[in-house]
Amino acid sequence: MTISFAAEKLEIARVNMQTLVHRAEAAIIASLQPRPTGPTPMPESEKKLRARVEQLEKENAKLNKQLLAADDMMMAAGEIIRSLRGLPPATSRTSSPRSKRSPQKLPSSDEDPEPEPTQTILRRALERLTTKRHDGSRIARVLGVGLRTLRRWLSRIVEGAPLIRQRGGTRLPGPPASEQCVRETVADLHGLPGAASLARSVVGVSRRRAAELKHEVVSAMERERKKACAHVEISEPGVVRAFDAMHLVPGFALNAADACVPYRTSCVHADAYDADRVAEVLDRDFQLHGAPLVLRDDCARCHTAPVVMSVLQKHRVALLQSPPYYPQYNGQHERQNREHRAWLAWTESPQQRTQSQLDAMKSALNARWLRPTLRWHSAAQLWERRRSFDDERSSFLDETDERAAHLRDRGLDQRLATRLAIEQALTQRGYLRVTLGRQTLCE
């Protein structure tokens, strides 16, 4: 039948009937054509998605492997740091609930999970360092060492050996007779020869062993010297004040300090070191900080000039001079001058000393330095607690004059008699104590 008659029979439009005829013809042609054998080919979009999934799975496995390796290396680095600090080994990091490594087996509900041993992790990290050096380069940079040093340290931790070993070989002791000969040589020469000379002088003793023996003998000699020395102590601040000059470029620094606590009362820059300048500094020092009972200085001629003696008589201060050519008598003040030179060496203008620099030095050394000999107090804190000695000044001077006159009658020199009289008067009043091999101040 025709398309129009068929459309009329089906009661549809002729255009729709024409479309159905075309579809039927296309289906007949497709069914008559030969078909390819095998399964139905996969669509191209599905192929791309499956390839992407496989690639991501490979990358994820690689990242997990790198993460586990990094975890092992961090564990190794932590053990190295703990060994360097002298701490005991830590437990395994896999025991933490935040560990990135999954357990090898699932424990039952009635037993605790067993962490992976630390030595196993360290061995695995050492093996990775040996086979793949680039894995430990970042950890080596973090620790600040080379890759070989990192591998050597890690192998020592695995073996349980010390992380850092002493360099050099073992120094074996020499023959007893040779070592005793080295000790006697050092004692006879008062520690002057060096280790190389001692090693060549005695057969069978190396240079390093000779250095050790010399150190032992010199330390013992120093202990004996300190044991035989006398310890001179002033009990109260304000009793004895020391005065001396220190050479500067240019000029001089006239320093006065207490003998009980290292408190500097005056640090004055002077162009000349003469009697007039000394008298001016002492007069001002006594007015500002109070006059002591005794002024201790050396045998400089300007210290006994009439203008200086008039200042001492005005403030009623006894003069205590050290013996000639004996700087140890005023050693406390000489030690303070060494501190002055060390402080001034760091100033901005070391070639030009000024009064402002000396004032800053005096303030810093008096108030900022907490000393163990002062029970962790500063000299300024103890200086503020001093008391006045004006009520016993007359009796002290009368006693020293009487003792000095008695000693001069026995044939002693005037300076020696004055030193002995002042020492005896201070000792009797409890202001001076000499212990451990007692010696007089004038010796």
Residue pairs with C-beta under 8 A, 6 or more apart in sequence:
1 9
3 14
3 17
3 18
3 21
4 14
6 17
7 13
7 14
7 16
7 17
10 17
67 100
68 100
68 101
69 128
69 135
71 93
71 99
71 100
71 101
72 121
72 124
72 125
72 128
73 125
73 128
73 135
73 136
73 138
73 139
74 139
75 92
75 93
75 118
75 121
75 122
75 125
76 121
76 122
76 125
76 126
76 139
76 154
76 157
77 139
77 142
77 143
78 90
79 89
79 90
79 118
79 122
79 154
79 157
80 143
80 150
80 153
80 154
80 157
80 163
81 143
82 88
82 89
82 90
83 153
83 157
83 163
84 163
84 164
89 118
89 157
90 118
91 115
91 118
92 115
92 116
92 117
92 118
92 121
93 99
93 121
94 101
94 103
94 115
94 116
94 121
95 113
95 115
101 116
103 113
104 116
107 113
107 114
119 158
122 154
122 157
122 158
123 158
125 136
125 154
126 151
126 154
126 155
126 158
128 135
128 136
129 135
129 136
129 147
129 150
129 151
129 154
130 151
133 147
136 147
136 150
136 151
137 147
139 150
140 146
140 147
140 149
140 150
143 150
145 153
153 163
156 162
156 163
157 163
171 206
171 208
171 209
171 212
173 179
173 209
174 204
174 205
174 206
174 209
175 204
175 205
178 202
178 203
178 204
178 205
179 205
179 209
179 213
181 202
182 198
182 201
182 202
182 205
182 210
182 213
182 214
183 213
183 216
183 217
185 193
185 198
185 201
185 202
186 193
186 198
186 213
186 214
186 217
186 218
187 217
187 221
190 221
191 214
191 217
191 218
191 221
193 201
193 214
195 207
195 208
195 210
195 211
195 214
196 207
196 210
198 205
198 207
198 210
198 213
198 214
199 205
199 206
199 207
199 209
199 210
202 210
205 213
227 436
227 437
228 437
229 436
229 437
230 434
230 435
230 436
230 437
230 438
230 439
231 434
231 435
231 436
232 432
232 433
232 434
232 441
233 432
233 433
233 434
233 435
234 240
234 259
234 260
234 431
234 432
235 260
235 430
235 431
235 432
235 433
236 260
236 386
236 387
236 431
237 258
237 260
237 261
237 263
237 382
237 383
237 385
237 386
238 258
238 260
238 290
238 292
238 386
238 387
238 388
238 389
239 259
239 260
239 292
239 293
239 294
239 389
239 426
239 431
240 258
240 259
240 260
240 292
240 293
240 294
240 295
240 296
240 320
240 426
240 431
241 256
241 257
241 258
241 259
241 265
241 285
241 292
241 294
241 295
241 296
242 256
242 257
242 258
242 259
242 295
242 296
242 297
242 330
242 332
242 333
243 254
243 255
243 256
243 278
243 282
243 295
243 296
243 297
243 303
243 333
244 255
244 297
244 298
244 330
244 333
244 334
244 337
245 252
245 253
245 254
245 255
245 270
245 273
245 300
246 252
246 253
246 255
246 337
246 340
246 341
248 269
248 344
248 353
249 351
249 353
250 271
250 352
250 353
251 269
251 270
251 271
251 272
251 353
252 269
252 270
252 271
252 272
252 273
253 267
253 268
253 269
253 270
253 340
253 353
253 358
254 266
254 267
254 268
254 269
254 270
254 273
254 277
254 278
254 281
255 264
255 266
255 267
255 268
255 333
255 336
255 337
255 340
256 264
256 265
256 266
256 281
256 282
256 285
257 263
257 264
257 265
257 333
257 336
258 265
258 292
258 379
258 383
259 296
259 332
260 382
261 374
261 379
261 382
261 383
262 336
262 365
262 371
262 379
263 366
263 379
263 380
263 382
263 383
264 336
264 362
264 365
264 366
264 379
265 285
265 288
265 289
266 281
266 284
266 285
266 288
266 289
267 340
267 358
267 359
267 361
267 362
268 281
268 355
268 358
269 353
269 354
269 355
269 358
270 277
270 281
273 300
273 302
274 302
275 302
275 305
275 306
275 307
275 308
276 307
278 302
278 303
278 305
278 308
279 305
279 307
279 308
279 310
279 311
282 295
282 308
282 311
282 312
283 311
283 314
283 315
286 311
286 315
286 317
290 386
290 388
291 315
291 316
291 317
291 393
292 317
292 389
293 317
293 318
293 389
293 392
293 393
293 396
293 426
293 431
294 317
294 318
294 319
294 320
294 422
294 426
295 312
295 317
295 318
295 319
295 320
296 320
296 321
296 322
296 330
296 333
297 303
297 319
297 320
297 321
297 322
297 330
298 321
298 322
298 327
298 329
298 330
299 321
299 322
299 323
299 324
302 308
303 319
303 321
304 319
304 321
309 319
312 318
312 319
316 393
316 394
316 397
318 396
318 397
318 400
318 418
318 422
319 418
320 418
320 419
320 422
321 415
321 418
321 419
322 329
322 330
323 329
323 415
323 416
323 419
323 442
327 334
329 441
329 442
339 365
340 361
340 365
343 361
343 364
343 365
344 350
344 353
344 357
344 361
347 353
347 357
349 357
365 379
366 378
366 379
366 380
366 383
367 378
367 379
367 380
368 378
369 378
369 379
370 376
370 377
370 378
371 377
371 378
371 379
374 382
389 396
392 429
396 425
396 429
399 421
399 425
400 418
400 421
400 422
400 425
401 421
402 421
403 417
403 420
403 421
403 424
403 425
404 414
404 417
404 418
404 420
404 421
405 417
407 416
407 417
407 420
407 421
408 414
408 417
412 420
416 442
419 441
419 442
420 440
420 442
423 432
423 440
423 441
423 442
426 432
427 433
427 434
434 440
434 441
